[in-house]
Amino acid sequence: MTRRAFIMLAVLVVVSGAVLAVIGMLWLVRADVAGAATMEQSAQSRCLAWSGLQTIATELDGQRDRILAGLAPTIDRQFVLYEAEDRLGVVRLFPADSAGESLAPQAGRLDLNHATAESLAATGMVNAELASAIVAHRDGVLGGSFQSEVELLGVPGITAELLYGPLERLTDDWQRAAEASSDDDRDLRAGEVSEQRGLLDVCTVYGFEPALQRSGVRRINMNVPWSDELGRRLDERFGQGASEAVKALYGGGTTIDSEVKLLSALQQLQVPADRWGEVLDAVTTSDGELLGGRLDLNTASYEALLALPGMTPPEAASIVRAREALSDDERGDVTWPLQRELLTPERYEAIASRVTVRSWCWRVRLVAGEVMGADADGPLASPVAWEAVIDLTSPVARLAYLREITLLPVAAVLLLDQSVANGANDSATPEAAPAPIEEGSATSDAPGDADAAVPSGDDDQVGSSSGDPAADGASAAPSPTASAKAPPKNGGQKANKANKANKGGKGKAGSALKSPPPTPAVPLVDPVGRFR
């Protein structure tokens, strides 16, 4: 090889190396640009999600009169928050419960922080052993109260599928909302009742309400010594002279420290049963601002109704079936099962202190992102999904709970794969427990209602499902997503106050399989201003 040829070859190698280096740098720059664009889109989607939550909270905040009247608030399932030349900022709601509802009423669920092992087992979702384990975990490991339903995963035997229901449903709902291209796609599961519930469909930690009359005025506390002020308020509410009869009861040594004694006093005063609802709406036997452990008769599922003291399957089924025909006035009367003769006065007295007809906390799940083009029904770019509970018990709406569930489909798939692998390796795994209802038909009631497998006819039966994943061969699994709660400000731990009513101890974060409590998750966003 001549010297000139060698030089030309060397130059070619150097030039080629330089070109490759430049191309590599360009690819790195392009990757950085793409990464920055993705981060920008994700940040934009999170801003959209936060704005969407404020929009939803404002919509619910403006419907307090409907809630006071025993009616469910209404809301659109899609919001267009802004329009640009080539894109739209869109927020969509997707089902927050097994009934396919965009707004899941939390008062229609059994309050975990007031439930006994017996009431939990009565739902048919878990057996007596697992119900006792839940109560022991609450009172022992957690110090007296659950802060979130997800903490149930810290109870040995509670799996993600038992908590959430079918994991495939979580994946389908999330992806359908993010990829919806028409109203038909988004409406596919709206109002659809699933026969497979999770504990999240039956239990809650937000079963509390403000002690308000239908007019929005504070209820009259009867659990106090007689006073002229008490007499004045009674006359003002029920008419002149109403206080005299009550004063005579107090003078005879009668005390009214519970709803049972209140109803007994009404019978002594010969108040007709059709006026009991008016009285129960106006008075209370508690001096607290919030009343905990109340179950909404208008939205409670069949399983949740079974948790009420002495409630039988035929009674629970008749209440669920009757709701569809209720008038708006009846929905605002907490004694409507009594007025419709579904319960006797004696049976109603047994549950009077545990029921309501209002739900003040609502769970929502939303997905947010930008849609390219002018069609708001197109797929979302870089979608972000959040789950939140909006609390209306304060004078202004606040976020009681917030977490990101964007990776929920991925977690669900991983858990399903793990479940399949465990099943393949364990040939002795028994079949899943049967549903708690042996025979019946699904019903769908008013908005927010969630009633699956409600027995029909006169022969209402309940099956013998154990409901215990531990007994059925299932293994405990960690939570499929991390939780993040918006930190309340200005002493706004209202949910904790209600959860700890009549409870001792201080709640703390729990963890799976009795491991040490983890460090609290860093909040996704910091609520400010109106939504603290």
Helices and strands as residue ranges (DSSP letters): H 3-61, H 64-68, E 78-83, E 87-94, E 104-105, G 106-108, E 110-111, H 117-122, H 128-136, I 137-141, G 149-154, H 160-164, H 167-179, H 183-186, G 199-201, E 203-204, E 208-210, E 220-221, H 228-238, H 242-251, H 259-268, G 273-275, H 276-282, E 283-284, E 290-292, E 295-296, H 302-305, H 313-322, G 323-325, H 328-331, H 336-339, H 345-351, G 352-354, E 355-356, E 361-372, E 381-391, E 398-404, H 408-425, E 441-443, E 451-454, H 494-499, G 512-514, G 529-531
